Amino acid sequence: MNELAKFLLLSNDDLETAQLLCNCGRYRSAISRAYYAMFYMTQYLLLSQGLDTSTYKGVLKMLSLHFVKTGKIPPSVADLLREAYDARQACDYESDMTEDEEMAKNVIANAQTFISEVRMLLS
């Protein structure tokens, strides 16, 4: 399996997993998987243009430089990735974080929007 196919598969799997986890009341994990669905889709987008990076900061920088600043992706869509990252960080590392179903559903919906926007750009 090539790298592009791998990132697309990971994104699809993580988005589906996020939805399943949310349905089971596993909101922290659902938020994390929704973020990673977006992260992998961003890596897919970057790699499809010959750009490669593996860190969150690198992905965000490349997304901004090559897609937001050029007008290919609206800043509001790129912000969805930042917001999902912040939510994942809070869920994973803040022991007093209170996640709930509404928060998880919001992050999942944002992931769906983000992924749809990237797919439209690539079509």
C-alpha positions as a Markdown table, in Angstrom:
| # | Residue | x | y | z |
|---|---|---|---|---|
| 1 | Met | 0.0 | 0.0 | 0.0 |
| 2 | Asn | 1.4 | 3.4 | -0.9 |
| 3 | Glu | 1.6 | 6.3 | 1.4 |
| 4 | Leu | -1.3 | 8.2 | -0.1 |
| 5 | Ala | -3.6 | 5.1 | 0.2 |
| 6 | Lys | -2.4 | 4.6 | 3.8 |
| 7 | Phe | -3.3 | 8.1 | 4.9 |
| 8 | Leu | -6.7 | 7.9 | 3.2 |
| 9 | Leu | -7.4 | 4.6 | 4.9 |
| 10 | Leu | -6.3 | 5.8 | 8.3 |
| 11 | Ser | -8.4 | 8.9 | 8.0 |
| 12 | Asn | -11.5 | 7.0 | 7.0 |
| 13 | Asp | -11.0 | 4.4 | 9.7 |
| 14 | Asp | -10.4 | 7.0 | 12.4 |
| 15 | Leu | -13.5 | 9.0 | 11.5 |
| 16 | Glu | -15.6 | 5.8 | 11.6 |
| 17 | Thr | -14.0 | 4.8 | 14.9 |
| 18 | Ala | -14.7 | 8.3 | 16.4 |
| 19 | Gln | -18.4 | 7.9 | 15.6 |
| 20 | Leu | -18.6 | 4.4 | 17.1 |
| 21 | Leu | -16.8 | 5.5 | 20.2 |
| 22 | Cys | -19.1 | 8.5 | 20.6 |
| 23 | Asn | -22.1 | 6.2 | 20.3 |
| 24 | Cys | -20.7 | 4.0 | 23.1 |
| 25 | Gly | -20.1 | 7.0 | 25.4 |
| 26 | Arg | -16.3 | 7.0 | 25.0 |
| 27 | Tyr | -16.1 | 10.7 | 24.4 |
| 28 | Arg | -12.4 | 11.3 | 25.1 |
| 29 | Ser | -11.3 | 8.6 | 22.7 |
| 30 | Ala | -13.9 | 9.8 | 20.1 |
| 31 | Ile | -12.4 | 13.2 | 20.2 |
| 32 | Ser | -8.9 | 11.8 | 19.7 |
| 33 | Arg | -9.9 | 9.7 | 16.8 |
| 34 | Ala | -11.7 | 12.5 | 15.1 |
| 35 | Tyr | -8.6 | 14.7 | 15.4 |
| 36 | Tyr | -6.5 | 11.9 | 13.9 |
| 37 | Ala | -8.9 | 11.5 | 11.0 |
| 38 | Met | -8.3 | 15.2 | 10.2 |
| 39 | Phe | -4.5 | 14.9 | 10.7 |
| 40 | Tyr | -4.2 | 11.9 | 8.4 |
| 41 | Met | -6.4 | 13.6 | 5.8 |
| 42 | Thr | -4.1 | 16.6 | 5.9 |
| 43 | Gln | -1.1 | 14.4 | 5.5 |
| 44 | Tyr | -2.9 | 12.9 | 2.5 |
| 45 | Leu | -3.5 | 16.3 | 1.0 |
| 46 | Leu | 0.1 | 17.4 | 1.6 |
| 47 | Leu | 1.6 | 14.2 | 0.2 |
| 48 | Ser | -0.7 | 14.5 | -2.9 |
| 49 | Gln | 1.1 | 17.7 | -3.6 |
| 50 | Gly | 4.6 | 16.3 | -3.0 |
| 51 | Leu | 4.8 | 17.8 | 0.5 |
| 52 | Asp | 5.8 | 15.6 | 3.4 |
| 53 | Thr | 5.9 | 16.2 | 7.2 |
| 54 | Ser | 4.9 | 14.0 | 10.1 |
| 55 | Thr | 4.5 | 16.4 | 13.1 |
| 56 | Tyr | 1.4 | 18.4 | 14.0 |
| 57 | Lys | 3.3 | 21.6 | 13.8 |
| 58 | Gly | 4.8 | 20.7 | 10.4 |
| 59 | Val | 1.4 | 19.7 | 9.1 |
| 60 | Leu | -0.2 | 22.9 | 10.3 |
| 61 | Lys | 2.5 | 25.0 | 8.9 |
| 62 | Met | 2.4 | 23.3 | 5.5 |
| 63 | Leu | -1.4 | 23.5 | 5.4 |
| 64 | Ser | -1.3 | 27.2 | 6.1 |
| 65 | Leu | 1.6 | 28.0 | 3.7 |
| 66 | His | 0.4 | 25.9 | 0.7 |
| 67 | Phe | -3.4 | 25.9 | 1.0 |
| 68 | Val | -4.7 | 28.7 | 3.3 |
| 69 | Lys | -2.4 | 31.5 | 2.2 |
| 70 | Thr | -3.0 | 30.6 | -1.4 |
| 71 | Gly | -6.8 | 30.7 | -1.0 |
| 72 | Lys | -7.3 | 27.0 | -1.7 |
| 73 | Ile | -8.7 | 26.3 | 1.8 |
| 74 | Pro | -10.5 | 28.9 | 3.9 |
| 75 | Pro | -8.9 | 29.9 | 7.2 |
| 76 | Ser | -12.1 | 28.8 | 9.0 |
| 77 | Val | -11.6 | 25.2 | 7.7 |
| 78 | Ala | -7.9 | 25.1 | 8.8 |
| 79 | Asp | -9.1 | 26.4 | 12.2 |
| 80 | Leu | -11.1 | 23.2 | 12.6 |
| 81 | Leu | -7.9 | 21.2 | 12.7 |
| 82 | Arg | -6.4 | 23.5 | 15.3 |
| 83 | Glu | -9.6 | 23.3 | 17.4 |
| 84 | Ala | -9.6 | 19.5 | 17.2 |
| 85 | Tyr | -6.0 | 19.4 | 18.2 |
| 86 | Asp | -6.7 | 21.5 | 21.2 |
| 87 | Ala | -9.6 | 19.3 | 22.2 |
| 88 | Arg | -7.5 | 16.2 | 21.8 |
| 89 | Gln | -4.7 | 17.7 | 23.9 |
| 90 | Ala | -7.1 | 18.6 | 26.6 |
| 91 | Cys | -8.7 | 15.2 | 26.6 |
| 92 | Asp | -5.4 | 13.3 | 26.6 |
| 93 | Tyr | -3.4 | 15.4 | 29.1 |
| 94 | Glu | -5.8 | 17.4 | 31.4 |
| 95 | Ser | -7.0 | 15.1 | 34.1 |
| 96 | Asp | -9.7 | 17.6 | 35.1 |
| 97 | Met | -11.0 | 17.9 | 31.6 |
| 98 | Thr | -14.8 | 17.3 | 31.4 |
| 99 | Glu | -15.7 | 16.1 | 27.9 |
| 100 | Asp | -19.2 | 15.3 | 27.0 |
| 101 | Glu | -21.3 | 14.0 | 24.2 |
| 102 | Glu | -22.0 | 17.4 | 22.8 |
| 103 | Met | -18.2 | 18.2 | 22.6 |
| 104 | Ala | -17.5 | 14.9 | 21.0 |
| 105 | Lys | -20.2 | 15.3 | 18.4 |
| 106 | Asn | -19.0 | 18.8 | 17.6 |
| 107 | Val | -15.4 | 17.6 | 17.0 |
| 108 | Ile | -16.7 | 14.7 | 14.8 |
| 109 | Ala | -18.9 | 17.1 | 12.8 |
| 110 | Asn | -16.0 | 19.4 | 12.4 |
| 111 | Ala | -13.8 | 16.5 | 11.2 |
| 112 | Gln | -16.5 | 15.5 | 8.7 |
| 113 | Thr | -16.6 | 19.1 | 7.4 |
| 114 | Phe | -12.8 | 19.4 | 7.2 |
| 115 | Ile | -12.4 | 16.0 | 5.4 |
| 116 | Ser | -15.2 | 17.0 | 2.9 |
| 117 | Glu | -13.5 | 20.3 | 2.2 |
| 118 | Val | -10.2 | 18.5 | 1.5 |
| 119 | Arg | -11.9 | 15.9 | -0.7 |
| 120 | Met | -13.6 | 18.7 | -2.7 |
| 121 | Leu | -10.2 | 20.4 | -3.2 |
| 122 | Leu | -8.7 | 17.2 | -4.5 |
| 123 | Ser | -11.5 | 16.3 | -6.9 |
